[in-house]
Amino acid sequence: MKTFGRTEHSPYIWSNLHNEKQMKDFTIWYTCHKNGQDKTLPHPASGKMQVFRILVLLLSLLTTRAVKAQSPSAPSDGKQIEKYLQKSYQEYMEAINTDDRKTEEKFLQNLLTPEMRKKRARLACATDSDPMIRAQDVTEYSIQSVRCRHLSGSWYEVSYRPYPQDSTTYIPLRITTDSLGKARISYVTPDWGNRSYGDHWFDIPEEKVIDHQDGKTFVETFYKSYAQTYIKMEADLEQGLKHLRETYCTPAMQEKYVWSRKEVELEDPMFDPVIGNDDFDVFWYSSLQVHPTKNKGCFTVSYSYTKLQVDLQCQDGKYKIADVELIP
C-alpha cells in the first residue's frame, strides 16, 4: 500500500482508507507590507507534502504514451466507455498501489484532457489527496471493486470500496471527445460535490466587471468573473486570470500577487492569493458572497470554507483591488 504524507492544517484531511473530511482553519504564508513592516502568516507544510505536490505537478505535465486500455473513438457508446473507464481506473489504482509512476503518468496523459490535468493538480494541492480517487492510497480490494456506470449524457460514475465493510466512494465525471475523436475525462466532481453531476452546473451567465458604479458591485462582479475563468477550464486560463488582475488590480496588488506566490511556491505551487485558494470549483460558485465592513472601501468575500478581506482604491472614478488578505 502507498501512503502520501498529510499536513495537519489542510482544509480537507483524508484518512488512509476512508473519505472522511474534517474542516480545519485554512491559513497561508502571507507577506503584507504595511508601514514598512512585513507580516507573515504561517502556511502549513511538511517535507512529505511538498514531495506529494511536486509529484502531482510532474504527473500532470509530463507527456507519455497511451495506457493499456484503448480509448474508445465513439464516446456515444455508453457500454464501451463504462468498460474503458473501469479498466483504466483499475490500471491507475494498481499503479498507485505499486508506486508505478510511469503507469500513473500514462493514465493521466491518455485519459484526461490537458485542462483537466491542470485542474487535477490544483485540486490535489487544495485537498492534499488525489481527486481522481478522492483518497491518498488504495488497497487490493479497492482495485477489484472498481465499477463504472453511465449516468446521463456525457456523465459517468466510477465507484469503489477500500474494504468490503467500508462505504462506497462514488466519483461522477464528464467525458468529452478530443480533436482525434478519443474519449477523455474533462471534469471530475470533487469530494465537496459528493455525487452531484450535470452540465447545468456549468451554465453560468457571463459576468462583466462593473468598476464605475459602487464598491460592492465592483467586488461582486470582479470575483464572479475571476471565479468563472477557473470554472470554464479553458486552455488560456492563466492568461485570462492575468488579464483580470492587470485590468482591475492596482500595481501594488499585482506586485503582492507575484511575491506572495513566491513565498509559498514550494509548499503550495498552485496557490492564488486573489482567491486564497489553489482553485475555484464550480460547486463553490453559489456560495460566493460579498459584504461591506465597517471600514470604507473594505469588503469581505467568502465562499465555501474561505474568507477574504478585500480593500479597494478608487482611481479616476473607477475601482481597483488594492489588497487581498486571507481571514483565518
C-alpha positions as CSV (number, residue, x, y, z in Angstrom):
1,M,0.0,0.0,0.0
2,K,1.2,3.5,-0.8
3,T,0.6,6.4,1.6
4,F,1.2,10.1,0.9
5,G,2.1,12.5,3.7
6,R,-0.6,14.8,5.1
7,T,-0.5,18.2,6.6
8,E,-2.3,18.9,9.9
9,H,-3.9,22.2,8.8
10,S,-5.2,21.2,5.4
11,P,-8.9,22.2,4.9
12,Y,-9.6,18.7,3.9
13,I,-7.8,15.9,5.9
14,W,-8.1,12.4,4.4
15,S,-7.8,9.2,6.3
16,N,-5.8,6.5,4.5
17,L,-8.7,4.3,3.6
18,H,-11.8,6.4,4.3
19,N,-13.0,9.6,2.7
20,E,-13.8,11.3,6.0
21,K,-13.5,15.1,5.7
22,Q,-12.7,17.4,8.6
23,M,-12.9,21.2,8.3
24,K,-9.7,22.9,9.6
25,D,-8.5,26.5,9.7
26,F,-7.1,27.5,6.4
27,T,-4.0,29.7,6.7
28,I,-1.3,30.7,4.2
29,W,2.0,32.3,4.2
30,Y,1.3,35.9,3.5
31,T,3.6,38.9,3.4
32,C,1.9,42.3,3.6
33,H,4.0,45.5,3.5
34,K,2.4,47.9,5.9
35,N,4.3,50.8,7.5
36,G,7.5,49.2,6.3
37,Q,6.8,46.0,8.2
38,D,6.4,42.5,6.9
39,K,3.5,40.5,8.2
40,T,3.7,36.8,7.6
41,L,1.0,34.2,8.3
42,P,2.2,30.6,8.6
43,H,1.4,28.2,5.9
44,P,1.3,24.5,6.8
45,A,3.9,22.4,5.1
46,S,5.8,19.2,5.6
47,G,8.6,17.6,3.6
48,K,6.4,14.8,2.6
49,M,3.6,17.0,1.4
50,Q,6.0,19.1,-0.6
51,V,7.1,16.0,-2.4
52,F,3.5,14.9,-2.9
53,R,2.6,18.2,-4.5
54,I,5.7,18.3,-6.7
55,L,4.9,14.8,-7.9
56,V,1.3,15.8,-8.7
57,L,2.5,18.6,-10.9
58,L,5.0,16.4,-12.7
59,L,2.4,13.7,-13.3
60,S,0.1,16.4,-14.7
61,L,2.6,18.0,-17.0
62,L,4.7,15.1,-18.4
63,T,3.8,13.7,-21.8
64,T,3.8,10.0,-22.3
65,R,2.3,7.3,-24.4
66,A,-1.1,5.6,-24.1
67,V,-2.2,3.2,-21.4
68,K,-3.1,-0.4,-22.0
69,A,-6.8,0.2,-22.1
70,Q,-7.6,1.6,-25.5
71,S,-9.6,4.8,-25.6
72,P,-12.9,4.3,-27.5
73,S,-13.3,6.5,-30.5
74,A,-17.1,6.7,-30.2
75,P,-18.0,8.3,-26.8
76,S,-21.7,7.9,-27.6
77,D,-21.2,4.2,-26.9
78,G,-22.0,4.2,-23.2
79,K,-21.2,0.5,-22.5
80,Q,-17.9,0.7,-24.3
81,I,-16.9,3.8,-22.2
82,E,-18.0,2.1,-19.0
83,K,-15.7,-0.8,-19.7
84,Y,-12.9,1.6,-20.8
85,L,-13.2,3.7,-17.6
86,Q,-13.3,0.7,-15.3
87,K,-10.2,-0.9,-16.9
88,S,-8.3,2.4,-16.9
89,Y,-9.2,3.1,-13.3
90,Q,-8.1,-0.3,-12.2
91,E,-4.7,0.1,-14.0
92,Y,-4.3,3.5,-12.5
93,M,-5.1,2.3,-8.9
94,E,-2.8,-0.7,-9.4
95,A,0.0,1.8,-10.4
96,I,-0.7,3.8,-7.2
97,N,-0.7,0.7,-5.1
98,T,2.7,-0.5,-6.5
99,D,4.2,3.0,-6.8
100,D,4.5,2.7,-10.6
101,R,4.9,6.3,-11.5
102,K,5.3,5.6,-15.2
103,T,1.8,4.0,-15.5
104,E,0.3,6.8,-13.4
105,E,1.7,9.3,-15.9
106,K,0.3,7.2,-18.8
107,F,-3.2,7.2,-17.3
108,L,-3.2,11.0,-16.7
109,Q,-1.8,11.8,-20.2
110,N,-4.1,9.4,-22.1
111,L,-7.4,9.7,-20.2
112,L,-7.5,13.3,-19.0
113,T,-7.9,16.4,-21.2
114,P,-4.9,18.9,-20.9
115,E,-7.3,21.3,-19.0
116,M,-8.3,18.5,-16.6
117,R,-4.7,17.5,-15.9
118,K,-4.1,21.1,-14.7
119,K,-7.4,21.1,-12.8
120,R,-6.3,17.9,-11.1
121,A,-3.0,19.5,-10.0
122,R,-4.9,22.4,-8.4
123,L,-7.4,20.1,-6.7
124,A,-4.6,17.9,-5.3
125,C,-3.0,21.0,-3.8
126,A,-6.3,22.1,-2.3
127,T,-7.2,18.8,-0.8
128,D,-3.9,17.1,-0.2
129,S,-5.2,14.0,-1.9
130,D,-5.7,12.6,-5.4
131,P,-9.0,13.9,-6.8
132,M,-9.3,11.0,-9.3
133,I,-9.9,8.6,-6.4
134,R,-10.7,11.1,-3.5
135,A,-8.1,9.4,-1.4
136,Q,-4.3,9.2,-0.8
137,D,-3.9,5.5,-1.2
138,V,-5.7,2.3,-2.3
139,T,-5.9,-1.4,-1.4
140,E,-6.1,-4.5,-3.5
141,Y,-9.8,-4.7,-2.7
142,S,-10.2,-1.1,-4.0
143,I,-8.8,-2.2,-7.3
144,Q,-11.0,-5.3,-7.6
145,S,-14.1,-3.4,-6.5
146,V,-14.0,-0.6,-9.2
147,R,-17.2,-0.3,-11.2
148,C,-18.4,2.3,-13.7
149,R,-21.9,3.2,-14.8
150,H,-23.4,5.7,-17.3
151,L,-25.4,8.5,-15.5
152,S,-26.8,10.6,-18.4
153,G,-25.5,12.4,-21.4
154,S,-21.7,12.7,-21.1
155,W,-21.6,11.9,-17.4
156,Y,-20.4,8.6,-15.8
157,E,-19.7,7.5,-12.3
158,V,-16.8,5.5,-11.0
159,S,-17.1,3.7,-7.7
160,Y,-15.1,1.5,-5.4
161,R,-14.7,0.4,-1.8
162,P,-11.3,0.1,0.1
163,Y,-12.6,-2.9,2.1
164,P,-15.8,-5.0,2.0
165,Q,-17.1,-3.4,5.2
166,D,-16.4,0.2,4.0
167,S,-18.9,2.6,2.4
168,T,-18.6,3.0,-1.3
169,T,-16.8,6.0,-2.8
170,Y,-18.7,7.5,-5.8
171,I,-17.0,9.8,-8.3
172,P,-19.0,11.4,-11.1
173,L,-17.0,12.5,-14.1
174,R,-17.7,14.0,-17.5
175,I,-16.5,12.5,-20.8
176,T,-15.8,14.7,-23.9
177,T,-14.2,13.9,-27.3
178,D,-10.8,15.3,-28.2
179,S,-9.7,16.5,-31.6
180,L,-8.7,12.9,-32.5
181,G,-12.1,11.6,-31.6
182,K,-10.9,9.9,-28.4
183,A,-12.9,9.9,-25.2
184,R,-11.3,11.8,-22.4
185,I,-12.2,12.9,-18.9
186,S,-12.8,16.7,-18.9
187,Y,-14.1,17.1,-15.3
188,V,-14.2,15.1,-12.1
189,T,-16.6,16.1,-9.3
190,P,-14.5,16.8,-6.2
191,D,-15.3,15.5,-2.8
192,W,-17.4,18.5,-1.8
193,G,-19.6,17.9,-4.8
194,N,-20.5,14.5,-3.4
195,R,-22.4,12.7,-6.2
196,S,-23.6,15.8,-8.0
197,Y,-23.2,16.0,-11.8
198,G,-24.7,17.5,-14.9
199,D,-23.9,20.2,-17.5
200,H,-26.4,22.6,-15.8
201,W,-23.8,23.3,-13.1
202,F,-21.7,25.0,-15.7
203,D,-24.5,27.0,-17.3
204,I,-23.4,30.3,-15.5
205,P,-24.2,33.6,-17.2
206,E,-21.1,35.5,-18.3
207,E,-20.3,38.2,-15.7
208,K,-19.0,41.6,-16.9
209,V,-16.9,43.5,-14.4
210,I,-18.6,46.8,-13.4
211,D,-15.9,49.1,-12.0
212,H,-17.5,52.5,-12.1
213,Q,-20.8,52.0,-10.1
214,D,-20.0,51.3,-6.5
215,G,-17.5,49.3,-4.4
216,K,-19.8,46.3,-3.6
217,T,-20.9,45.9,-7.2
218,F,-17.3,46.0,-8.4
219,V,-16.1,43.4,-5.9
220,E,-19.1,41.1,-6.7
221,T,-18.6,41.3,-10.5
222,F,-14.8,41.0,-10.3
223,Y,-14.9,37.9,-8.2
224,K,-17.6,36.3,-10.2
225,S,-15.7,36.9,-13.4
226,Y,-12.5,35.6,-11.8
227,A,-14.2,32.5,-10.5
228,Q,-15.9,31.9,-13.9
229,T,-12.4,31.9,-15.5
230,Y,-11.4,29.0,-13.3
231,I,-14.7,27.2,-13.8
232,K,-14.6,27.4,-17.6
233,M,-11.3,25.5,-17.5
234,E,-10.2,26.8,-20.9
235,A,-6.7,26.4,-22.4
236,D,-5.9,30.1,-21.8
237,L,-7.0,30.1,-18.2
238,E,-3.8,31.6,-16.8
239,Q,-3.9,34.4,-19.5
240,G,-7.5,35.1,-18.6
241,L,-6.7,35.4,-14.9
242,K,-3.7,37.6,-15.6
243,H,-5.8,39.9,-17.8
244,L,-8.3,40.4,-15.0
245,R,-5.6,41.2,-12.4
246,E,-3.8,43.6,-14.7
247,T,-7.0,45.4,-15.5
248,Y,-8.7,45.5,-12.1
249,C,-5.8,45.4,-9.5
250,T,-3.5,48.2,-8.6
251,P,0.2,47.9,-9.5
252,A,0.9,47.3,-5.8
253,M,-1.6,44.5,-5.6
254,Q,-0.1,42.9,-8.8
255,E,3.3,43.0,-7.2
256,K,1.9,41.5,-4.0
257,Y,0.4,38.7,-6.1
258,V,3.8,37.8,-7.5
259,W,5.8,37.8,-4.3
260,S,3.0,36.1,-2.3
261,R,3.1,33.2,-4.8
262,K,6.9,33.0,-4.5
263,E,6.6,32.9,-0.7
264,V,4.7,29.6,-0.9
265,E,5.7,28.1,-4.3
266,L,7.5,25.1,-2.7
267,E,4.7,24.3,-0.2
268,D,1.7,25.3,-2.4
269,P,2.7,25.9,-6.0
270,M,-0.8,26.4,-7.3
271,F,-1.9,28.9,-4.7
272,D,-3.7,32.0,-5.9
273,P,-3.6,35.0,-3.4
274,V,-6.6,36.7,-5.1
275,I,-9.0,33.8,-4.1
276,G,-7.0,32.5,-1.1
277,N,-7.0,29.0,-2.6
278,D,-5.5,26.7,-5.3
279,D,-8.6,26.6,-7.4
280,F,-12.2,27.8,-7.7
281,D,-14.6,25.0,-8.3
282,V,-18.0,25.2,-9.9
283,F,-19.6,23.8,-6.8
284,W,-18.4,26.8,-4.8
285,Y,-19.9,29.4,-7.1
286,S,-23.3,29.5,-5.5
287,S,-21.7,30.2,-2.1
288,L,-19.8,33.3,-3.2
289,Q,-20.8,36.3,-1.2
290,V,-19.6,39.9,-0.7
291,H,-20.3,42.0,2.4
292,P,-19.2,45.5,3.3
293,T,-17.2,46.0,6.5
294,K,-17.2,49.0,8.9
295,N,-14.2,50.4,7.1
296,K,-14.8,52.4,4.0
297,G,-13.7,50.7,0.8
298,C,-13.2,47.3,2.6
299,F,-15.3,44.2,1.9
300,T,-15.3,40.5,2.9
301,V,-15.5,37.9,0.2
302,S,-16.5,34.4,1.3
303,Y,-17.1,31.1,-0.4
304,S,-17.1,27.5,0.9
305,Y,-14.6,27.4,3.8
306,T,-12.6,30.5,2.5
307,K,-13.0,34.1,3.7
308,L,-11.1,37.1,2.4
309,Q,-10.7,40.8,3.2
310,V,-10.6,43.0,0.1
311,D,-9.6,46.6,0.1
312,L,-10.3,49.0,-2.8
313,Q,-9.0,52.2,-4.3
314,C,-10.9,54.5,-6.5
315,Q,-8.9,56.0,-9.3
316,D,-10.4,58.4,-11.9
317,G,-13.9,57.2,-10.9
318,K,-13.1,53.5,-11.3
319,Y,-12.5,51.0,-8.6
320,K,-9.5,48.7,-8.3
321,I,-8.4,45.9,-6.0
322,A,-5.7,47.4,-3.7
323,D,-5.2,44.5,-1.3
324,V,-6.4,41.0,-0.5
325,E,-5.8,39.2,2.8
326,L,-7.0,35.8,3.9
327,I,-9.0,35.8,7.1
328,P,-8.2,32.9,9.4
